[in-house]
Amino acid sequence: MDLSQIKKKIRFLEDKRQKKITYLLNPKDMVSGSIYTVYKKCGNPNCRCARGKPHGPFYYLSRKVDGVTKLTFIRRADESTIEEKAYNYKKYTKAMADLGKIDKKIYGYLKKIKGQKTEGYEPGKV
């Protein structure tokens, strides 16, 4: 790959990087975690859940706290708001990971430029 192609790729990646940075600098409201759906049995032997139709769905927010998964019940009135905020969190986290991948690619291309422009030195052969 010649130098002009590498520079073109870096410019393209830099444009993508700038868009990610702009998004990351202007986040929407978020809540840490993801939505987890649960169906439950109540324990009443005469209930429909005892015959295979559990109650639910009930929604929980699943998140890691000190390496342990915690589930927090989400009230029905808050479901849509929390779902949107959890989606925003997931999207933001993905954008951060994408930024890291773009940076890694740019760094790789810069190393190629360095390799192409660097030469060894031997006294008397300059």
ZIJOFEN-V427576 format. One record per residue. RES is the residue in one letter. D_LAST is the distance of its C-alpha to the last C-alpha in Angstrom with 2 decimals. Layout:
# ZIJOFEN-V427576
RES/D_LAST
RES/D_LAST
This chain:
# ZIJOFEN-V427576
M/26.10
D/23.90
L/22.96
S/25.95
Q/28.38
I/27.24
K/27.67
K/31.06
K/32.17
I/31.21
R/33.20
F/36.13
L/36.08
E/35.86
D/38.98
K/40.78
R/39.70
Q/41.09
K/44.39
K/44.68
I/44.03
T/46.68
Y/49.14
L/48.46
L/48.95
N/52.36
P/54.12
K/57.71
D/60.24
M/59.60
V/61.31
S/59.49
G/60.49
S/61.83
I/65.32
Y/67.23
T/70.51
V/73.36
Y/76.74
K/79.32
K/82.65
C/85.22
G/87.18
N/90.49
P/91.82
N/93.66
C/90.65
R/88.79
C/85.65
A/87.48
R/87.86
G/84.17
K/83.65
P/81.85
H/81.79
G/78.81
P/76.18
F/75.31
Y/71.87
Y/69.80
L/66.46
S/64.36
R/61.64
K/60.01
V/60.99
D/59.48
G/58.80
V/62.37
T/63.43
K/65.98
L/68.25
T/69.80
F/72.72
I/72.29
R/75.49
R/76.53
A/76.38
D/72.71
E/71.50
S/69.97
T/68.28
I/66.81
E/65.75
E/63.85
K/62.22
A/61.25
Y/59.72
N/57.74
Y/56.50
K/55.41
K/53.64
Y/51.89
T/50.76
K/49.39
A/47.50
M/45.89
A/44.85
D/43.51
L/41.43
G/39.87
K/39.06
I/37.49
D/35.33
K/34.24
K/33.28
I/31.34
Y/29.47
G/28.68
Y/27.32
L/25.17
K/23.71
K/22.94
I/21.11
K/19.12
G/18.36
Q/17.32
K/15.02
T/13.42
E/10.57
G/9.87
Y/7.43
E/7.32
P/7.06
G/5.88
K/3.80
V/0.00
